[in-house]
């Protein structure tokens, strides 16, 4: 039996926003390193926005956006 982890979207977004709000500045080097991930996150938020406005975002739209984020995360 697999364990399902349910995470509330509100909790995730609010936590990320709070952490970002605590930053004072991002220098160019850091911004360049974060560029691909920032773009993937932005695209995911566009899917969220589209869903909020139209209700037409599909599960596949979300899956593609989240997969792009996963690909953009640094490999440990």
C-alpha positions in Angstrom: 0.0 0.0 0.0 1.4 3.4 -0.9 1.3 6.4 1.4 -0.3 9.4 -0.1 1.0 12.8 1.0 -1.5 15.5 0.7 -0.2 19.1 0.9 -2.6 22.0 0.9 -1.8 24.4 -2.0 -2.6 27.4 0.2 0.0 26.3 2.8 2.7 25.8 0.2 2.2 29.1 -1.6 1.9 31.1 1.6 5.1 29.5 3.0 7.0 30.2 -0.2 5.7 33.8 -0.3 6.7 34.4 3.3 10.2 33.1 2.6 10.5 35.3 -0.5 9.2 38.3 1.3 12.0 37.9 3.9 14.7 38.4 1.2 16.3 41.8 1.0 18.0 41.5 -2.3 19.0 38.9 -5.0 22.3 39.7 -6.8 22.8 39.0 -10.5 24.7 35.8 -10.0 22.0 34.3 -7.7 19.3 35.5 -10.1 21.1 33.8 -13.0 21.4 30.6 -11.1 17.7 30.8 -10.1 16.5 31.8 -13.6 15.3 28.4 -14.9 13.6 27.5 -11.6 12.0 31.0 -11.3 10.7 30.6 -14.9 9.3 27.2 -14.1 7.6 28.5 -10.9 6.2 31.5 -12.8 4.7 29.1 -15.4 3.1 27.0 -12.6 1.6 30.1 -11.1 0.2 31.0 -14.5 -1.6 27.7 -14.6 -3.0 28.5 -11.1 -4.1 31.9 -12.2 -5.7 30.5 -15.4 -7.5 27.9 -13.2 -8.7 30.7 -10.9 -10.0 32.8 -13.7 -11.5 30.2 -16.0 -11.6 26.9 -14.3 -10.2 25.3 -17.5 -6.7 24.3 -16.4 -6.5 20.5 -16.7 -4.8 18.1 -14.4 -2.2 17.6 -17.2 -1.5 21.4 -17.2 -0.7 21.1 -13.5 1.4 18.0 -14.0 3.4 19.5 -16.8 4.1 22.7 -14.7 5.1 20.7 -11.7 7.4 18.4 -13.7 9.1 21.5 -15.1 9.7 22.7 -11.6 11.1 19.3 -10.6 13.5 19.3 -13.6 14.7 22.8 -12.6 15.5 21.9 -9.0 19.2 21.4 -8.3 20.1 17.8 -8.1 21.4 16.9 -4.7 
